[in-house]
Amino acid sequence: MKTGRMLRGTYLALAVCAFLALGLAGCNIGSTGDTGPAGPAGPPGQTTVVGSNAKSLTLKITGVTIGHQTTVDFTAVDQNGTPFAGIPQGDIELTIAELIPGTDGDADHWQNYVNQERQAVASNAPMTEAPQPQAISGSDGTLANHQDGSYTFTFGGQGSSLDVTDITTPVTVKYDPGLTQRVALTLRTPHGSDPTSPLNFTNNAIYTWQPSTGATTGIPEKKMVSTATCDSCHGELDLHGGPRHDVAMCVTCHNAGNTDPNTGYTLAFNSMIHRIHAGSVLAAAPYNFDFLVYGYMNNVTNFNDVVFPQNIENCSRCHDPGMADVPNAPWTSTAQYHTEYPDWDRYETRPTMASCGSCHVNVDFAQGKAGGHPGGVETDNSECTVCHSSGSVAGSVAESHLKSIPEQEQLDAKKFAWKILSIQDHATGSSTITAGDQVDVTFEVVDPQNNNQPYDFSNTYIQNGSINLDVGWSTTNYTSSGYTTLAYTNTGANPSSDTGSATSQPIHFGTSCTSGTTCTVTSPNAVPSGTKGSGVVAIEGFTAYDYNGNGSIDHDERIPVTSVAQGFSIADGSTTYDPPSTLTPETMVDIKKCQVCHGRADGLAMHGGNRNDNLQVCVVCHNPNETDLSQRPPDPDNTVNGVNSAATGDGLEQRPIDFKYMIHAIHGAAKRTEPFVVYGYRGSVNDFSDVQFPNPKLSCNICHTGSSYEPPLPAGVLPTTVDSGATVNSSGSGDYYTPSNTAAFDPSDDHVTTPTAAACSACHTSATARAHMQTNGALITTEADVGNGSATSRTQAQSTTEACAVCHGSGTIADVAKVHDVH
């Protein structure tokens, strides 16, 4: 009885090959004739690369012979297309699998021929299961190097090749030449070898064919998900230590013949991927499900802290992505995508208990209603589509999921938009605002799907929602300096929210528009006297509808409406300033790049669904002078020393929430040596320590436009306030801040970090990194500096020059683009 497990050793096979070679060479039948004339010269051959000039390799499988003995012919060329002859036997990894058609509602599934039994690790496993099959790659066999960039690999070893016609243990796989087969090839450079070796930079070569006909196209492949879709968030999949990049290879191992014996969880692709991306959701109530995987050398990976950066029930993000979701996609239209991935809709047309149960872990289909399945007892997949299809009682899978995303269910997110009609000085009626005057804003709510026809403000959706406005300045560097309206009455454990800010936020006010198609509102506070430059008006908020009919608007019934912003001129009494053609702070980052991972009207629906999909609105509040001081709890020692022991998570008096610092600190949390905790609305604690950026290469252009990430920063960028020179007063009366409200409001006495260092030190928080920046001109303030009196003042920061660009600028020895693998 033969198995699918690879056998090691090649001695006998090589001996047989040598014997045959000698025998054939010695067989001469008949006599030899005269030597013929010399033939014409052949074309010049290419030089075979032996490794010195190659930087990357491209592998291509040119043919497979499958059966009692299975061989794979492939080629390797370097980045210049020159054949490469230096691949060693030990680097080869291949998988070989068959596509099993589904019957009675079952999904088609790939099944690996090469399996081995794996025993649970009793000492640290949460449960000890019986040995389970695990699909493995076929590195055992013989490799023939033809010395011209072509190779032949024969599965097997020690004189016994892999017989795919007789795989019976530990997983029975019945070879059928009429079914689709797949071989996937990659290379794994042994640990400790040169990290620049081209063997580390190879593609996954995929060969899919039908042996009975030889066809490689027009055959079933179960092409449901594109690697490009995964890479749009993950950069480039480089799993299992690096060599696995292509979903077409992943599915050949991650199938029904792959189970973790330590947990009993299947590692089939559909179940595993769903559970990984839903990790934090499944770990929370009511599921309380720990998804652990015991991998290579029984290393444990816990996916409980994985957060999908948009609604986890948005199936289309992976299964049917739009062009905006996959920048530089290898397809040019949705129609082309559907052609190239014809099985994209199988998640709807072929739902199964395995796929659904991967997230619905609290449902026992065999127990029916008692097990949490309203449709009754189900023991197979034959009747799933009776209820779970379009027009049926539960609707299709996509429809049932979208019921939890009401703005998508009704497509309401696309039905509403704010439109600013005019911005005028309240006292003069001029379009130029005089510093010291209030601002009048006239606006509409329009329907983009109906030629921007305005709604009446009595519309139910609008009345159920919330519309708020912000007036901020100056658009070259938002600070809203001079606005000193006290924001919080600190009488309890945490401050309570009102308008304004204790530091540097814009004028924020709501509306009470109840009828008509236009509404004019006046800012309750004036743009401060002496303000110069250009300002901005932003409209933010949401509409809403009582979808579930419970008589109230639940949080998930809010419909985030994309925020809008519009500039205006400010005159200080002597000079008029033109409104900016481009509101500069957000031009370094493209919102569309954020939406690739975060979605639209979804992951970037911030602050309760009020501030949505508009970086302009983000930077108005998250400006260089702003910290989270006003939301921190009262400081027990009532002393400005950088320490607030009542602040859970970090014990600090405040944290900078300047956009350039905060966004880097959040996305680079895994690189930080200290937690990044931000206090938000009504004292909510937001600890970003467990954020894992999905793209391990941290390439700057994932978010940035052009070369905007390269130092030096544009002239005039402000330093980042780390400490406002105040702490929250513990007395709850009089001045709400120590030493005074004035100290909290006044940005001139802030302790700061110079701007380039602020962006870099958000991720690079180690003492070594900080010392490097300071040696090269940066001024950095830490909480300890606040306590010992050595914090950097704003005056110091504005008079210093950071020398970062000397080494990290474009084309330099440590160009940021090189360090961060920008490509």
JOTA-V136713 format. One line per field, one symbol per residue. ss: DSSP state (@ for helix, = for strand, . for the rest). phi: phi as a letter, one per 30 degrees, with the letter a starting at -180 (. if undefined). psi: psi as a letter, one per 20 degrees, with the letter a starting at -180 (. if undefined). Layout:
ss: ???
phi: ???
psi: ???
This chain:
ss: ..........@@@@@@@@@@@@@@@.......................=.......=========.....========....==....@@@=========........====..====.............====.....=====....========..==.....=.....=......========..........@@@.=..======....=...........@@@@@@@@....=@@@.=..@@@@@@@.....=......=..@@@@@@@@@.@@@@@........===.@@@.===.............@@@@...@@@........@@@@@@@.....@@@@...@@@@@.......@@@@@@@............@@@@.........@@@@@@...@@@@..@@@..=========......===....=========@@@..==.....@@@@..========.................................====........====..........============..........@@@===...========....=.......@@@..=.@@@@@@@@......==....==..@@@@@@@.....=.@@@...........=........=...=..@@@@@@@@@.@@@.....===.@@@.===............@@@.=...............====...==........==..@@@@@.@@@.===.@@@@@@@.....@@@@@@@@@.......@@@@@@....=@@@@@.....@@@@@.......@@@@....
phi: .cbdddcdjbdddddddddddddddccbcicccddddddddddddddddckdcdcabccbdclbcblebcbbcbbbbddcidecccddedddbbbbbbccddbhiddebdbddcbbdbcdcddbddaccdebdbdbdcddlbcccdibicbbccdjlhibddcddbcbadcdbcdbddcdcbcbbbbbdeejdedcedddbbdcdcbbacedcidcbicdbhccbcddddddccibebchikdcbceddeddcdbedbbdddbiddceeddddedddceddddcdcdhccccbccehhdccccdcdcddbddcdedecdbdddddbehddccadddddddbdcecddcdbdbddddddcddcccddciedcjcedjdbcbcdcedeccbdiddcideddddddcbeddechddccbadbdcabbdddciddcddejcdccbcbbcbcddbhhddddddeeedddcbbbbbbbacddadbhdjdbddcbcdcbdbdcdbciadbbcddbacbbdbaicbbcbcddbddeeidbjbcbcbcbkbcabdddidibcdedcdcdcedbbbdbdbccjbbccddddbddecddbceddddeccichbdccchiiccbhbdededdcdceccbcedcddededhbdbicbddddjbicdabdbeeddddddddcedcdcbdccbdcehidccccdcdcddcddhdeddcdchcddddddeejdddcdcbdibbddddibiddbcdaddddddddcdcbbeddddddddcdcddddddddddcjdcbccdddddcicddddddddccbdceddccdeiddbeedddchdb
psi: pqrjpqpqqjggghggggghggghhjopparqaqprqprqprqpqqpppjhhiphqqpqppiqppqchppqpprrpqaijjpqpjkpqgiippqqprqopqqqliqqqqqpphoqqppqqnhhjqhqorqpqqpprqnipappoojjkjqqppoparljoroniiloiqippoopoiiqpqpppprqopqpiroijphiimqroppoprohhijpirkqpilnhpqhhgghhhieppmrljhiohphhggihgmahkopoihhjpqjqgggggghghjghghhrqjglpooqpobpkkppppjhjpopjapijnhhhhhmqrhhhnqkqjqirhghghghmijhjhhgilqrhgggihhmijpnhiichhjjohiappiajhjgighmrpiahirrggghhihjmhhhgjkhhiiqqqophqpqphhijqippppiqrpppprrprohjlkkpqqpiipggghibppqqqorrqihnphkqiokpphqonibhqqqqbrbqielrrppqarlpirriqppqppiqqpqqiprcqaqpppqaqrrqmhikjjrorhjjqopppqqqprrqppjihqppqqqhpohhjiipphhhgighirpkeiknrlkjgopkohghgiggmrhjprkgiiqrpohikpnjipniioqgikrhrqpkpghgggghghkhiiqjqqopppbpkjqpoojhjpopioiikphjhhqqckiipqqqqpipqrpphpjjrrppihjrcpiqpirhghhhoihjqprpqgghgggihgniqhggghgghhkiqppprhhhghjjjqprhgghijrppkhighjrpjrhlphhghjlp.
